[in-house]
Amino acid sequence: MKQTFGQALLAARKQKGLSQQEFADLIPVNRSSVANWEADRRLPNATIIAKIAEIFDVDVTELLDAANDIDNHPNVIIVDDNKIILAGGTPIIEQALPNANVIGFTKPSEAMKYAKDNRVALAFLDIELGITNGLDICNSLLEINPRTNVIFLTAYPEYSIKAWNTEASGFMVKPITLEGVKEQLKKLRHPFPTGAIN
């Protein structure tokens, strides 16, 4: 099985006998950045990947290929407290993004825990989620990973003004449709390979 970028980085660092902090100091970045890279929650930019290849004396192409592989199999979440919406929307998103790992959550807290442990490329967020709301979750997701794309879902078009005051990529009025999802994918702030066949 092909190694992910994080697995390759972890193996190379251990082979050199470096702690995360020692490695971070060589780049230089925060130790938490290294931890996120090794867990495949985030990816460094191409310049830093080239620096990593130099430090470990490895082929930069191999590291870039491993990094690209994560984008080719993105994690996508949908957060909606309505189980019927999740049951109907999840297969539509899977159809639009055939290479993605699509996971639905009814509880925002579980979605946030997942986002902390996994690199989320795209999040579909209901705006009204009981005592919390999708606007706040959007801000929290972007604190975890600024490159997470967010598309808001709502049954109330009047929320669109508030939605556009965030760093979201788009806004969809329910119900979720394949055409609607495909249209939103064209507007992502941080595009990634969708795996879709046109």
C-alpha positions in Angstrom: 0.0 0.0 0.0 1.3 3.4 -0.9 2.5 5.6 1.9 0.7 8.9 2.6 2.7 12.1 2.8 2.4 12.0 6.6 3.6 8.4 6.9 6.6 9.1 4.6 7.5 12.2 6.6 7.3 10.3 9.9 9.4 7.4 8.7 12.1 9.8 7.3 12.2 11.8 10.5 12.5 8.7 12.7 15.2 7.3 10.4 17.2 10.5 11.0 16.6 10.2 14.7 15.0 13.6 15.0 12.3 14.6 17.4 9.3 16.6 15.9 10.8 19.8 17.6 14.3 19.2 16.2 12.9 18.7 12.8 10.6 21.7 13.1 13.6 23.9 14.1 15.4 22.9 10.9 12.7 24.2 8.6 11.8 26.4 10.7 8.1 25.9 11.7 6.1 25.2 14.9 6.2 21.7 16.2 2.4 21.5 15.9 2.8 22.0 12.1 5.0 18.9 11.9 2.4 16.9 14.0 -0.3 18.0 11.7 1.7 17.0 8.6 2.6 13.6 10.0 -1.1 12.9 10.9 -2.1 14.0 7.3 -4.3 16.7 8.7 -2.5 19.4 6.8 0.0 19.7 4.0 3.0 22.0 3.8 3.3 24.2 0.7 5.6 23.2 -2.2 8.5 25.3 -1.0 8.5 23.6 2.4 8.2 20.2 0.8 11.3 21.0 -1.3 13.1 22.0 2.0 12.0 18.7 3.6 13.3 16.7 0.7 16.6 18.5 1.1 16.8 17.8 4.8 16.1 14.1 4.3 18.0 13.8 1.0 15.0 12.3 -0.7 13.5 12.8 -4.1 11.1 15.8 -3.9 8.9 14.2 -6.6 8.1 11.3 -4.3 7.0 13.7 -1.5 4.9 15.8 -3.9 3.3 12.6 -5.3 2.4 11.5 -1.8 1.0 15.0 -1.0 -1.1 15.0 -4.2 -2.5 11.6 -3.4 -4.2 13.0 -0.3 -5.9 15.6 -2.4 -7.0 12.9 -4.9 -8.9 11.1 -2.0 -10.3 14.1 0.0 -12.2 13.9 3.2 -15.6 15.6 2.8 -18.1 16.1 5.6 -21.8 17.0 5.7 -23.2 18.3 9.0 -26.9 18.5 9.4 -29.1 17.6 12.5 -31.8 16.2 10.2 -31.0 12.5 9.6 -33.3 12.5 6.5 -31.2 15.3 4.9 -28.0 13.3 5.7 -29.4 10.1 4.3 -30.5 11.8 1.1 -27.6 14.2 0.7 -24.6 11.9 1.4 -25.1 9.6 -1.7 -25.5 12.6 -3.9 -22.3 14.1 -2.7 -20.6 10.7 -3.1 -21.9 10.6 -6.7 -20.5 14.1 -7.4 -17.1 13.3 -5.7 -16.5 9.6 -6.4 -13.0 9.5 -5.0 -13.9 11.3 -1.8 -14.4 9.9 1.7 -17.8 11.3 2.5 -19.0 11.3 6.2 -22.2 12.7 7.6 -22.6 14.1 11.1 -25.8 15.1 13.0 -23.7 16.4 16.0 -21.4 19.4 15.3 -19.1 18.3 18.2 -18.4 15.0 16.4 -17.8 16.8 13.1 -15.3 19.1 14.9 -13.5 16.1 16.5 -13.2 14.5 13.1 -11.8 17.7 11.6 -9.2 17.9 14.2 -8.1 14.4 13.5 -8.4 14.4 9.7 -7.7 16.9 6.9 -11.1 18.0 5.7 -11.1 19.3 2.1 -14.8 20.2 2.0 -17.6 20.7 4.5 -21.3 21.0 3.7 -22.8 22.8 6.8 -26.4 23.3 7.7 -26.8 26.8 9.1 -29.4 26.0 11.8 -28.0 23.2 14.0 -29.9 23.3 17.3 -28.1 25.4 19.9 -25.2 26.1 17.6 -25.1 27.1 13.9 -23.1 26.4 10.8 -21.6 29.9 10.7 -19.8 29.3 13.9 -18.7 25.8 12.8 -17.4 27.3 9.6 -15.1 29.7 11.6 -13.9 26.8 13.8 -13.2 24.6 10.8 -11.1 27.3 9.2 -9.2 27.8 12.4 -8.2 24.1 12.2 -7.5 24.2 8.5 -7.7 27.5 6.5 -7.9 25.5 3.3 -11.1 23.7 4.1 -13.8 24.6 1.6 -17.2 25.3 3.2 -20.6 25.2 1.4 -23.6 26.2 3.5 -26.9 24.3 3.4 -30.2 25.8 4.4 -33.9 25.8 3.7 -34.0 29.6 4.3 -32.5 31.7 1.4 -32.5 34.8 3.6 -29.5 33.4 5.5 -27.3 33.9 2.4 -26.3 37.4 3.4 -24.8 36.2 6.7 -23.2 33.2 4.9 -21.3 35.4 2.5 -19.8 37.3 5.5 -17.7 34.1 6.2 -14.9 32.6 4.2 -17.3 30.0 2.7 -17.1 28.9 -0.9 -20.8 28.7 -1.6 -24.4 28.4 -0.5 -27.1 25.9 -1.4 -30.8 25.9 -0.7 -32.1 22.5 0.3 -32.8 19.9 -1.0 -29.4 18.8 -2.0 -29.2 18.0 -5.7 -26.5 16.5 -7.9 -26.6 19.5 -10.2 -26.5 21.9 -7.3 -23.4 20.1 -5.8 -21.6 20.1 -9.2 -22.3 23.8 -9.6 -20.9 24.6 -6.1 -17.7 22.5 -6.8 -16.8 25.0 -9.6 -16.7 27.8 -7.0 -14.4 26.3 -4.4 -11.9 28.7 -2.9 -9.3 25.9 -2.6 -10.0 23.5 -5.6 -9.0 19.8 -5.4 -9.4 16.9 -7.9 -13.1 15.8 -7.7 -12.7 12.5 -9.5 -15.9 13.2 -11.4 -16.4 12.1 -14.9 -18.0 14.8 -17.0 
